[in-house]
């Protein structure tokens, strides 16, 4: 098994066909097909199924792809790290970030970062927990920023987490919501609710927030993984949701209801792979994030 074999599989997965992958890599189609065949022979399994529409990965192919992406990206980072250590402030760094810190933290951090690394390109990937861990694990991101639950013992061996700031969750709705003047969660029991984010993310605090105040939790009518969709639904309906206060401050069409009950808080953290040292550029971005206060 050679690096060129892994790059061949990654290119086929990214381009959808052997022909397009060969063109993208700048090699002939027979040469790429040979690399794929050698990889399959070394593993004794079929990795790709060719069809009239292109090429799809087999279950074995998908499993190998996840490892192959991490290996090829780590090698690319290794080359960039050596170049940066030699004084060449070029290359790239990738950050997986959730919408709230992307709005209130990232713009100022990037300005600070590019003063020291003007030629380094930054790739921003929108992601929320737990998908951020997958992106880190597969090498698709150098570091991640977002709301995460406390890492389990198993995960702390794999990832390092560092708190950047604390976010308070609030009940949010459109500015002219009929319940905009409500002062208690009890006033909102009959409202329609949207739960944002995965079941183990901040949005899942909707039910325990009501139960903590001895109230029956509402059943969300909408489950959304998209901030764009969530904001649009909230701004154009009577739906309410539990969202980060700092994020709502920067959404002109939404308000946070002034309720007397205490709302839950959630740490926004920076996460790295524990066993993978950051390149100088990635260290620079991490330092810029540490030094940048979130915008109120």
C-alpha positions in Angstrom: 0.0 0.0 0.0 1.4 3.4 -1.1 0.4 7.0 -0.6 -0.5 7.3 -4.3 -3.0 4.4 -3.8 -4.7 6.3 -1.0 -4.8 9.5 -3.0 -6.4 7.6 -5.8 -9.2 6.4 -3.6 -9.7 9.9 -2.1 -9.8 11.5 -5.6 -12.4 9.0 -6.8 -14.6 9.6 -3.8 -14.3 13.4 -4.2 -14.9 13.4 -8.0 -17.4 10.7 -8.4 -15.7 8.9 -11.2 -12.3 7.4 -12.2 -12.1 9.7 -15.3 -12.8 12.9 -13.3 -10.4 11.8 -10.5 -7.6 11.1 -13.0 -8.1 14.5 -14.6 -8.1 16.2 -11.3 -4.8 14.5 -10.2 -3.2 15.1 -13.6 -2.7 11.4 -14.4 -4.0 9.0 -17.0 -7.2 7.0 -16.4 -5.3 3.7 -16.8 -2.7 4.8 -14.3 -5.3 5.7 -11.7 -7.2 2.5 -12.3 -4.0 0.6 -11.7 -3.4 2.4 -8.4 -6.9 1.5 -7.3 -6.5 -2.2 -8.3 -3.2 -2.4 -6.4 -4.9 -0.9 -3.3 -7.8 -3.4 -3.6 -5.3 -6.3 -4.1 -3.3 -5.3 -1.0 -6.5 -5.3 1.1 -8.2 -8.3 -0.6 -11.5 -6.4 -0.9 -13.4 -4.4 -3.5 -13.4 -0.7 -2.7 -15.2 0.9 -5.7 -18.1 -0.1 -7.8 -18.2 1.4 -11.3 -21.5 2.2 -12.9 -22.6 4.1 -16.0 -23.0 7.2 -13.9 -19.5 7.1 -12.4 -18.1 5.3 -9.3 -19.4 4.7 -5.8 -17.6 3.3 -2.8 -18.4 -0.1 -1.3 -18.8 -0.4 2.5 -15.1 -1.4 2.6 -14.3 1.6 0.4 -16.0 4.0 2.8 -14.2 2.6 5.8 -10.8 2.9 4.0 -11.7 6.4 2.8 -12.1 7.7 6.3 -8.6 6.6 7.2 -7.1 7.6 3.8 -8.4 11.2 4.1 -6.8 11.5 7.5 -3.4 10.1 6.3 -3.2 12.2 3.2 -4.2 15.4 5.1 -1.7 14.7 7.9 1.1 14.3 5.3 0.0 17.6 3.7 0.1 19.2 7.1 3.6 17.7 7.7 4.9 19.4 4.6 3.3 22.7 5.5 4.7 22.5 9.1 8.2 21.9 7.9 7.9 24.8 5.4 6.5 27.1 8.2 9.3 26.1 10.6 11.8 27.1 7.9 10.2 30.6 7.9 7.7 30.2 5.0 4.5 31.6 6.4 2.3 30.0 3.7 0.0 27.0 3.5 -3.4 26.6 5.1 -5.2 25.9 8.2 -8.8 24.5 8.6 -11.2 25.2 11.4 -14.6 23.6 12.1 -16.8 26.1 13.9 -20.4 26.4 15.0 -22.5 29.4 13.9 -22.4 31.2 17.2 -18.6 31.6 17.6 -18.4 32.1 13.8 -20.6 35.2 14.3 -19.2 36.7 17.5 -15.6 35.5 17.6 -14.1 34.4 14.2 -14.0 37.7 12.2 -12.0 39.5 14.9 -9.7 36.5 15.4 -9.0 36.2 11.7 -8.0 39.9 11.5 -5.6 39.3 14.4 -4.3 36.0 12.8 -3.7 37.5 9.4 -1.5 40.3 10.8 1.0 37.5 11.7 0.2 35.1 8.9 -0.8 37.2 6.0 -0.2 34.5 3.3 -1.9 31.6 5.1 -5.3 30.7 3.8 -7.9 29.7 6.4 -10.6 27.2 5.5 -13.8 27.6 7.6 -16.1 24.6 7.9 -19.5 25.1 9.6 -20.0 22.2 12.0 -21.6 21.4 15.4 -21.0 18.7 17.9 -20.7 15.8 17.5 -19.8 16.2 13.8 -16.9 18.3 14.8 -15.2 15.3 16.4 -15.5 13.3 13.3 -14.0 16.1 11.2 -11.1 16.3 13.6 -10.7 12.6 13.7 -10.6 12.3 9.9 -8.2 15.2 9.5 -10.7 17.5 7.8 -10.0 20.2 10.5 -7.0 21.3 12.4 -9.1 22.6 15.3 -12.7 23.0 16.2 -14.7 25.7 18.0 -18.1 25.3 19.3 -20.4 24.2 22.1 -19.6 20.7 23.3 -20.7 18.6 26.3 -18.1 17.6 28.8 -15.9 15.1 27.0 -16.0 11.6 28.3 -12.9 9.8 29.6 -12.7 7.9 26.4 -12.7 11.1 24.4 -10.3 13.0 26.6 -7.6 10.5 25.6 -8.3 11.5 21.9 -9.1 15.2 22.2 -8.1 18.2 24.2 -10.8 20.7 25.1 -10.1 24.4 26.1 -12.9 26.7 27.1 -13.0 30.1 25.3 -16.1 31.7 26.8 -19.5 30.8 28.2 -22.8 31.2 26.4 -26.2 31.6 28.0 -29.1 30.1 26.2 -32.3 32.1 25.9 -35.8 31.6 24.5 -35.9 33.4 21.2 -38.7 34.5 18.8 -39.5 37.1 16.3 -39.6 40.8 17.4 -43.4 41.1 17.1 -44.1 37.7 18.6 -47.5 37.6 20.4 -45.7 36.3 23.5 -42.8 38.8 23.3 -43.8 40.3 26.7 -44.0 37.0 28.5 -42.1 36.8 31.8 -42.2 33.1 32.6 -41.7 29.8 30.9 -45.2 28.9 32.2 -46.6 31.5 29.8 -45.1 29.6 26.8 -46.4 26.1 27.3 -48.9 26.4 24.5 -46.5 27.9 22.0 -45.0 26.0 19.1 -41.3 25.1 19.6 -38.3 24.4 17.4 -35.4 22.3 18.7 -32.1 23.3 17.1 -29.2 21.0 16.8 -28.4 17.4 17.5 -30.0 15.4 20.4 -26.8 15.7 22.5 -26.2 19.4 21.7 -27.4 22.7 23.4 -30.8 22.4 21.7 -31.5 19.3 23.7 -31.6 21.4 26.9 -35.1 22.5 26.0 -36.8 19.6 27.9 -34.5 19.8 31.1 -34.9 23.6 31.2 -38.7 23.2 31.6 -38.4 20.2 34.0 -35.9 22.2 36.2 -38.7 24.6 36.9 -41.4 21.9 37.5 -43.0 22.5 34.1 -44.1 20.0 31.5 -41.7 20.3 28.6 -43.1 21.2 25.2 -42.9 18.8 22.3 -40.9 20.5 19.5 -42.9 20.7 16.2 -39.7 21.2 14.2 -36.2 19.6 14.6 -33.6 21.7 12.7 -29.9 21.2 12.1 -29.6 24.4 10.1 -29.2 27.8 11.6 -30.3 29.4 8.4 -33.5 27.4 8.4 -34.0 27.9 12.1 -33.7 31.7 11.9 -36.0 31.8 8.9 -38.7 29.8 10.7 -38.4 31.8 13.8 -38.6 35.2 12.0 -41.7 34.2 9.9 -43.8 32.3 12.4 -44.9 32.2 16.0 -42.3 29.4 16.8 -39.9 29.8 19.7 -36.6 28.1 20.3 -33.8 27.9 22.8 -30.6 29.5 21.3 -27.4 31.2 22.3 -27.9 34.7 23.7 -24.8 36.1 22.0 -26.0 34.9 18.6 -29.5 36.3 19.0 -28.1 39.8 19.7 -26.8 39.8 16.2 -30.0 38.7 14.5 -32.1 41.8 13.8 -35.3 39.9 13.3 -35.2 38.0 16.6 -35.3 38.9 20.3 -34.6 37.1 23.6 -37.6 36.9 25.9 -37.0 38.5 29.3 -38.0 35.5 31.5 -37.5 35.4 35.2 -36.3 31.8 35.3 -32.6 31.1 35.1 -31.5 29.8 31.7 -28.9 27.1 31.1 -25.3 28.0 30.1 -23.0 26.2 27.7 -19.3 26.5 27.3 -17.9 27.4 23.8 -14.6 25.5 23.5 -11.7 24.9 21.2 -10.9 21.3 20.6 -7.8 19.6 19.1 -6.7 16.1 18.5 -4.5 15.2 21.5 -2.0 13.1 19.5 -1.7 15.5 16.5 0.5 18.6 17.1 -0.7 21.8 15.5 1.3 23.3 12.7 2.8 26.8 13.4 -0.1 28.4 11.4 -2.7 26.4 13.3 -1.0 27.3 16.6 -1.2 31.0 15.5 -5.0 30.7 14.8 -5.5 29.0 18.1 -3.7 31.8 19.9 -5.7 34.4 18.0 -8.9 32.7 19.1 -7.7 32.7 22.7 -6.8 36.4 22.6 -10.0 37.5 21.0 -13.0 38.3 23.3 -16.4 37.4 21.9 -18.3 40.3 20.4 -21.3 41.4 22.5 
